[in-house]
Amino acid sequence: MKNIIVALLLVLAGCSNIYLDTSDLLRARNTEGLAKLTAGLGKETVMEMMGTEPSKGVFMWIDNPYRNETLTGKDGKSYEVLYYYSDLKQRDDKITDDELTPLVFHDGKLIGWGYPFLDQRVPPKPVYTR
């Protein structure tokens, strides 16, 4: 019985490492892609540079980009934002906004990236409390 428990723990540890490796690789790949970006690139070019292949871990599937949304800017213009998983704050199987890098597009062209850039263009989302 003791051998079965040890074997099971080893299998689970191995599966956990597969997940960690795939998410680590995705973050590294996205960080490399971010370093190559320049304003004015078309959305398709940016997506080719950043990649669109999801990370397929054992416990978690991470889309690439992680999410996207269309936001209305302070200037009334429409901005498309793609969020890429690029940072790790806490190894907890959760991806939070502070672990993502937003890429901001207007009329199909990359105009900037990062939360400071996004915050200059788009008003903050309201925070609701009870």
Secondary structure, DSSP 8 states (H G I E B T S, - for coil): -HHHHHHHHHHHHHHHHHHHHHHHHHHHHHHHHHHT--TT-BHHHHHHHH----EE-SS-EE-SSSEEEEEE-TTS-EEEEEEEE---S--SS---GGGEEEEEEETTEEEEESHHHHHHHS--------
